[in-house]
Amino acid sequence: MLKKISLIFIMLFLVSCKPKALVAESHASDVMSSKNIIENHYKINPDFKTLYIKSAADYDDGKQSYSMTAEIRIKKDEKILVSIRFLGITMAKALITPTQVKYYEKMGGKFFEGDYELLSNWLGTELDFQKVQNLFLGQPIDDLNKGNYQSQIFENLYRLTGNDRQVEKAFYFEAERFLLKKQEITQPEKQRMVSINYPSFQEFSSLFLPSSWTILANQATGRTTIKADYNSVAINEEMSFPYSVPDGYERIEIK
């Protein structure tokens, strides 16, 4: 279970930035069709080549809690490298590509190589690299142009709702730039719900990124909360993605 938590934590820890000035937002007041909401949202897409991010986060599942720091390197649409550190010591690394997830953790000397099945089962919806990248960039995990959604105003936000194979999904947008404020994935039959909240955004040379996020995962067995506070971000710098499993580590299978 600890290995599963560690991998999930790394996969959910990929985008961060210290806000200098938060993006202005406004409340939804006029009824708008789902088509117009989607069109307005996609007018602003994250356009970059690389991101270098330093961040801090807290993890709590009711039984154990951690405070960690992370160094995140993203090459858009190609790969993501995450280094998790505790008291300045690298405790885990993950290299995520469109075809594979690689991960090792220092405690116990274990490593993992596999696909997206673990996170897909945990979140209750099929995942791939693009969906994971979108999630951490403050974008809907699904391509909204390919689904059917109902629109309404809910708590001063535009909300789109839809169903996909017994999975309920909801996306919430503010009315100034139609930035994503929250997305929810619910499996009522399995008593599962994951909510990803984006309280605020920051603009970097026309690139809008979440300035913070909170993930709440509720299951019949308990509740997990991950909160991120952001330190710094650099855009379009040259960077490497060093990853190698230390000698002597044992391969594990996560089911």
Phi and psi in degrees as a GROMACS rama.xvg file:
@    title "Ramachandran Plot"
@    xaxis  label "Phi"
@    yaxis  label "Psi"
@TYPE xy
-62.6553  -38.5557  LEU-2
-64.1861  -40.9056  LYS-3
-63.8196  -43.902  LYS-4
-61.5775  -43.1333  ILE-5
-62.9648  -44.4689  SER-6
-65.3719  -44.1871  LEU-7
-61.1262  -42.5165  ILE-8
-60.0094  -45.3182  PHE-9
-63.5383  -43.9942  ILE-10
-66.0871  -25.2639  MET-11
-97.4063  17.7193  LEU-12
-123.712  31.3146  PHE-13
-98.283  -8.4821  LEU-14
-134.666  130.013  VAL-15
-155.872  154.905  SER-16
-167.772  141.484  CYS-17
-80.4743  117.094  LYS-18
-74.7909  130.083  PRO-19
-92.704  -39.9467  LYS-20
-144.95  123.686  ALA-21
-78.04  147.788  LEU-22
-72.5922  133.966  VAL-23
-66.349  140.466  ALA-24
-129.222  162.592  GLU-25
-139.528  162.876  SER-26
-85.309  147.182  HIS-27
-74.7451  133.275  ALA-28
-132.701  -29.961  SER-29
-101.546  136.441  ASP-30
-63.9663  136.276  VAL-31
-140.615  145.359  MET-32
-71.216  156.976  SER-33
-61.6686  -35.5829  SER-34
-60.9456  -45.0905  LYS-35
-68.9391  -37.4435  ASN-36
-61.4748  -46.5502  ILE-37
-63.4701  -44.5806  ILE-38
-60.8488  -43.578  GLU-39
-65.6147  -38.0167  ASN-40
-64.0867  -44.64  HIS-41
-78.3786  -1.29442  TYR-42
-66.4437  -26.5704  LYS-43
-112.589  103.709  ILE-44
-113.109  142.977  ASN-45
-66.885  113.959  PRO-46
-112.735  108.291  ASP-47
-159.554  167.786  PHE-48
-104.034  -47.35  LYS-49
-139.428  153.972  THR-50
-131.525  135.072  LEU-51
-118.599  123.499  TYR-52
-132.063  139.334  ILE-53
-118.373  135.682  LYS-54
-150.364  164.485  SER-55
-131.115  150.107  ALA-56
-153.073  160.778  ALA-57
-120.019  138.352  ASP-58
-122.218  134.76  TYR-59
-149.232  123.041  ASP-60
-115.533  15.2103  ASP-61
88.7958  -21.5701  GLY-62
-111.461  -34.0538  LYS-63
-145.368  151.545  GLN-64
-138.77  149.224  SER-65
-138.049  147.874  TYR-66
-118.426  124.504  SER-67
-136.763  166.846  MET-68
-119.187  159.554  THR-69
-143.439  145.004  ALA-70
-113.004  123.175  GLU-71
-122.194  130.008  ILE-72
-122.01  125.899  ARG-73
-124.974  125.505  ILE-74
-106.897  111.386  LYS-75
-52.9107  129.496  LYS-76
68.0338  5.84267  ASP-77
-122.848  -51.0933  GLU-78
-163.981  156.548  LYS-79
-135.97  127.798  ILE-80
-116.179  126.214  LEU-81
-122.405  129.155  VAL-82
-116.813  119.99  SER-83
-98.1415  130.349  ILE-84
-126.487  146.056  ARG-85
-131.33  120.378  PHE-86
55.2487  37.4628  LEU-87
81.8972  -2.81257  GLY-88
-101.858  130.272  ILE-89
-69.3036  115.955  THR-90
-100.989  -21.3087  MET-91
-162.606  154.084  ALA-92
-138.938  149.529  LYS-93
-138.799  135.884  ALA-94
-117.91  118.432  LEU-95
-116.395  126.778  ILE-96
-128.692  172.79  THR-97
-60.7419  -20.0465  PRO-98
-112.286  -15.0999  THR-99
-154.868  151.606  GLN-100
-116.467  121.999  VAL-101
-116.587  141.692  LYS-102
-156.701  140.816  TYR-103
-141.027  151.99  TYR-104
-131.577  137.848  GLU-105
-69.7001  -39.8811  LYS-106
-69.629  110.58  MET-107
97.2755  -14.7664  GLY-108
61.9968  49.1052  GLY-109
-115.545  156.118  LYS-110
-141.873  159.403  PHE-111
-135.837  140.279  PHE-112
-138.149  125.591  GLU-113
-172.008  -160.046  GLY-114
-109.289  -157.122  ASP-115
-93.6893  11.9573  TYR-116
-61.6109  -39.8786  GLU-117
-59.4606  -53.0769  LEU-118
-68.1816  -33.2342  LEU-119
-61.4805  -43.777  SER-120
-67.274  -38.2911  ASN-121
-70.3322  -41.489  TRP-122
-83.9899  -15.4398  LEU-123
81.4449  17.7412  GLY-124
-150.955  148.193  THR-125
-66.7235  129.389  GLU-126
-115.744  152.49  LEU-127
-142.624  -177.273  ASP-128
-59.312  -43.7918  PHE-129
-62.4153  -41.0581  GLN-130
-65.963  -41.3335  LYS-131
-64.4388  -44.3132  VAL-132
-61.1528  -44.112  GLN-133
-60.3032  -40.5916  ASN-134
-57.5789  -43.9142  LEU-135
-83.0092  -11.0497  PHE-136
-95.6782  7.03854  LEU-137
76.4825  27.5757  GLY-138
-112.697  153.215  GLN-139
-58.4354  141.072  PRO-140
-68.7314  -24.204  ILE-141
-102.725  154.672  ASP-142
-77.6614  106.202  ASP-143
-65.8684  -20.2148  LEU-144
-70.7003  -14.1634  ASN-145
-103.386  5.44522  LYS-146
-121.259  173.222  GLY-147
-111.944  122.057  ASN-148
-131.934  148.619  TYR-149
-100.254  140.865  GLN-150
-112.795  148.993  SER-151
-162.957  167.642  GLN-152
-97.8342  127.519  ILE-153
-137.954  118.562  PHE-154
50.5972  47.9492  GLU-155
68.0251  14.9216  ASN-156
-122.665  153.473  LEU-157
-79.7711  128.749  TYR-158
-119.507  131.326  ARG-159
-110.245  131.68  LEU-160
-126.841  146.514  THR-161
-161.446  166.713  GLY-162
-122.438  143.849  ASN-163
-143.922  100.906  ASP-164
51.1517  60.5206  ARG-165
66.2298  17.0205  GLN-166
-116.416  123.794  VAL-167
-94.1932  135.373  GLU-168
-129.475  144.34  LYS-169
-141.822  138.84  ALA-170
-129.371  133.208  PHE-171
-119.239  135.064  TYR-172
-130.785  142.692  PHE-173
-81.2361  169.704  GLU-174
-100.1  -5.80313  ALA-175
-76.5971  -56.0304  GLU-176
-123.442  5.72665  ARG-177
60.1835  39.5755  PHE-178
-73.9918  146.275  LEU-179
-73.578  124.785  LEU-180
-98.7259  -29.5004  LYS-181
-163.444  147.903  LYS-182
-137.534  140.744  GLN-183
-128.288  139.967  GLU-184
-125.686  122.238  ILE-185
-127.84  134.11  THR-186
-118.404  90.5155  GLN-187
-58.3026  -40.7161  PRO-188
-65.0999  -31.0207  GLU-189
-99.6224  4.94692  LYS-190
53.4622  48.3369  GLN-191
-121.728  141.155  ARG-192
-151.827  129.811  MET-193
-120.725  129.089  VAL-194
-123.038  126.68  SER-195
-112.632  115.813  ILE-196
-109.017  137.136  ASN-197
-120.269  89.7779  TYR-198
-61.415  -33.957  PRO-199
-154.957  162.002  SER-200
-126.602  160.481  PHE-201
-131.221  145.583  GLN-202
-104.608  130.34  GLU-203
-123.741  100.831  PHE-204
48.2596  52.9775  SER-205
74.4567  4.51328  SER-206
-98.2584  119.325  LEU-207
-98.7974  122.238  PHE-208
-127.515  151.164  LEU-209
-60.8176  138.293  PRO-210
-91.4745  -10.7451  SER-211
-166.633  162.582  SER-212
-154.13  158.131  TRP-213
-134.148  131.969  THR-214
-112.925  125.906  ILE-215
-116.529  122.135  LEU-216
-119.189  112.944  ALA-217
-107.742  129.125  ASN-218
-134.677  171.029  GLN-219
-60.9657  -26.6262  ALA-220
-88.6557  -8.81261  THR-221
153.511  -170.453  GLY-222
-130.398  136.2  ARG-223
-119.494  135.609  THR-224
-125.661  131.682  THR-225
-126.037  121.898  ILE-226
-119.544  136.939  LYS-227
-117.822  133.55  ALA-228
-113.824  135.765  ASP-229
-104.446  143.608  TYR-230
-106.961  -55.0792  ASN-231
-159.369  160.931  SER-232
-149.129  143.088  VAL-233
-127.342  138.459  ALA-234
-114.632  136.305  ILE-235
60.9121  33.4462  ASN-236
-91.7498  151.276  GLU-237
-68.5912  135.143  GLU-238
-154.519  157.762  MET-239
-104.304  167.458  SER-240
-129.541  67.7046  PHE-241
-71.1121  127.473  PRO-242
-151.127  124.988  TYR-243
-155.962  137.112  SER-244
-75.6448  127.607  VAL-245
-58.921  150.708  PRO-246
-60.3093  142.425  ASP-247
88.2775  -2.48946  GLY-248
-75.6769  148.555  TYR-249
-101.641  132.621  GLU-250
-74.0908  138.225  ARG-251
-121.028  154.496  ILE-252
-111.3  124.053  GLU-253
-103.221  120.554  ILE-254
